[in-house]
Amino acid sequence: MDEIVDKLASTMAVKHDMHLGEVPMAAEFNERSFDRYDVRDRLSFAPFVQGRASGIYIFEFDNGQRYVGQTVHFAGRFPAHIRGSDHHEAWKDITRLMVMDTDPADLDELEFQIIAWQKEEGYSLRNKVFNFGFEGPSELDEAIPIIDQLHWANGDSDYDIADIRRAADRPVEGKTKLHRSAEGQQPWMNATTEDETWPTVANAVCADLGAVIARAIPEAVELESIYWTVSDYPNTVGGRLATLNVGSLEVLHIPREPFELINPHGERVQLHCSLLNMSLGTMITHGEVQDRWQNTGPMIPTMSRQPSYSIGPVDNVTIPTGYVARALDHVEILQGVREFCLNLMRANQSGMFRRWHSRELARRAYEEHVRVTDQ
């Protein structure tokens, strides 16, 4: 098995034309781009925005933190920040307001760029959107103390396999769509190896799901379907065997269609591959895969990229299905995935995906992880 994985690390993609994505750079901004007002001890900011319609604004707080927002109605937007809303408690520590008029059609792109600019300037932001690692309070803090979150992200703590075993022993709820599908029933690695660790593609998919769930999501069993979900054979983006969503974003997904690769011997092979997201900069710097990962299995460096989501760009790596656990054996990769999952959990619960969560696929992922761990 190890020999196969090492060879796969140097394969080249033929189908699924994947390449390094470009990370959007912040536009050239400076504070002179904004009108600035001292608003400390003010009960209303309306006098400062009279006659303005849409634009971008920045709050500065007395602790030095900042918040970047957008609005199509300045005067109507600020009371929710000052008095509090469902999104956050009242902000009574705003000391400065910066405002820039903007066409409504440009608000989303400019907000993204200005948040990136503020982060590059070194400011701590209270934003959740476009801002990994925001430092404001989170619902997750009630389930996992902040200090435990930090230990988890830094790799100073580990999961309890006993919890995973108990979850694996839940009553069987029938076969999953993945296990009934033609793709899922294919022999793992298309019978190109005598290794029978994962006899079918479905088994390999469950092994990958189980590895990420158990090793990268804190308190995974307790927080199942609350902060993370698995979708069984969803039709998302052309069809997938499975998707692991954490918070409001995917962390791992496995396309139904196999990838066609050229191995070091020049032979074309077809393999199912798993796509794993992690924190920006874990493997890729300035659009290039770091040298140390160029020949390190099981990641396929020629198929690594940096896609952008609503929360910002991330590192995305392609791994032959069944080998994600081995990728997580690299400390930097595990930490990058843990940090990514934790920041997603701090930003949102998984409410939007909960209706598609498959308890049986989760149970099988637990079961496969236990089986592999016990070998």
Secondary structure, DSSP 8 states (H G I E B T S, - for coil): -HHHHHHHTT-EESSS--------------GGGSEEEE-TT-S--GGGSTT--SEEEEEEETTS-EEEEEES-HHHHHHHHHH--SSS-----EEEEEEEE--GGGHHHHHHHHHHHHHHTT--B---TT-TT--S--THHHHS-HHHHHHHHTT-----HHHHHHHHTS------HHHHSTTTTSBGGGG-SS--SSSBHHHHHHHHHHHHHHHHSTTTTTTBTTTEEEEES--GGG-EEEEEEETTEEEEEEESS-EEEE-TTS-EEEE-EEEEEE-TTSSEETTEE-GGGTT-TT--GGG-B--EETTEE-EEEEEETT-HHHHHTSHHHHHHHHHHHHHHHHH--SGGGGGGB-HHHHHHHHHHHHHHHH-
